[in-house]
Each structure stands twice: as structure tokens, then as C-alpha cells.
Amino acid sequence: MTRTVLESKTKTVVIGFDEPFCVIGERINPTGRKKLAAELEMGDFSTVERDAVEQVACGAMVLDVNSGAVFTNKMAEDPRYADNNFVEPTLMPQLIDCVQRLVDVPLCIDSSVPGALEAGLAAAEGRPLLNSVTGEEERLDLVLPLVKKYNVPVVAISNDDTGISEDPEVRFAVAKKIVERAADFGIPAHDIVVDPLVMPIGAMASAGQQVFALVRRLRDELGVNTTCGASNVSFGLPNRHGINAAFLPMAIGAGMTSAIMNPVRQVEMEAIKAANMLMNHDPNGSAWIGFSRVLDAVKEGASFPEAAKAAAEGGAGRGGRRRRRA
């Protein structure tokens, strides 16, 4: 069975067909979060610290760290700050150092800037997931050597120089191309986690059906693990969390093995915990029983993050397997 191994300083998380669904926390991302970007511009990492601790308490097994900040004030003073190639290679290791001081889970280093990816790889402890490579020729030539050099797994996004296709056959072909090009570098398929690209269901009625079929093909024909930006499916619609909570178990049933998502949302996490048990990825239902105690605390008046944090501090809900030190 395909197993993608991620490591922090002392913990191991395995993404696999026979493993519990891997929740990758998405919140350490300044894109679209003006308040967070403004804080980072001032050297304030308090929101990052809070998001890191809260996401892990709520069930994130891996944390995505995205350095795509726009420093508006600094940009006015120094035009170099208008270039992410200047900003992100410095910001990424700062974010990673901040997160690693507080939580011990594997990281997903997320940037479109190769310099930021390499700076993150140098700063990260263990074996992080690199996010991402696409089928674009320039991107393949820049990112795959980093994947090989640092011996890390990589997210492969199914778009290429022609953009994002609405045709699932094209997206599958792009994924296959990336897997084959990675093999040329000596990178095995089990270290490729394909994002088949979830389209918004509000704009494309068949988006859910498309991604479920793609996930099955990626698993059966390429033998790769899969991920997605889970909230994309509900973009632009009301009551998005209900849609996300329905989408995730259906994706899991189709074979999806991870998602970049917000673990602080109770309804989505409840759906994932239940799906793990229904897929026989929760031995004796122990994780569901532990999670049910969190839900009971919520019924008694606690917020979901508060209840999850209390449970984690009491010894429950800690993702990942502790590694033996050499």
C-alpha cells in the first residue's frame, strides 16, 4: 500500500490508503487575511502562534505554513517588497521557527516561490511535505530538484502551462506527467501527493462527481495519495460548512487520503472522525469515542476549540506516532 511518510522532530504521520484521513491545517496563511498580513509586516506572530496551537488541538495532524504575505506599508517605502521573491524567503523560516517552538507536528511548506520553499526546507525539522509542484515546465525544473535534494514528499497540483482545465481527463494526464517526471529524478510515486483540483460546485454542477472519479483513478492507476483544498468545493455558496462536511466523507469513500482544510470547524471534523470509523481506519472506534467527549463538552457550553484543547491537554486527540530517536 502507498505510504507517504511525514515527520516532525519526534512524530511521524503517514498518509495512506489504509490510514486515518490526514487533516492538514490551513490557517497559517496570510493570503486573503489582511489582519494577519499586517501583523506579520510588523513582526507580530501572535496570530500564527494561536492558530498553530488551536489547529493541532482541534485535530490537525500536519500544519500548512504559507508565506504569501503582502507588506503594503513596506512596499511603499521599498519597491523590493512588491516582489514575493524578496519577501517570502525571509518570512518562511520565521514562520516555521515560530510554529516549531509551539507544536510538534509535521509541516507542509507552502509557497509559489522556490526560494521560500528551499528556505523552509532548511528550517524545518524532520520530513515536511512540500507544497507544491505543478505540470508547468519551469516549475518542474525548479521544484523537483529540491524534492530530490531534501528527500521530501511533494504536493503535485494538476495544472500545467495551459492553466487549470475543466476536463478531468486533462487533469489526470497532468498528474501522470508529474509522477513520470518525478520518477526521472528518482522520486518515487509514494512521495507524490496529487491535488486533482476541486472546482466550486456552485460554478460547475459536476465538480464533486469529477473529483471523486479522479481520486479513484489516481489511486488505482497511479498508486498515489491525494489531497485538496477542501473548502474550494463550496466557494461562493451559503452555509459552506455543511457542504464541506458532506464532501469530505464522500471524498474519503472515493479514496482521498488528506485535505488542506480548517480543523477548527466542528462539523467538518465530526464528519472526518465518523468517516474514519466507517472506513475501518479507527481501531475499536477509540478516536471517535475520544472525540465524542469533546462534542459532549461543546453541548455543555464550551466552544469547539476550547473543548478540543482541554481534551488534548488531558492526553486525548494528539495526532501522529512518536518516533524513536536514533
Disulfide bonds with the S-S distance in Angstrom:
none
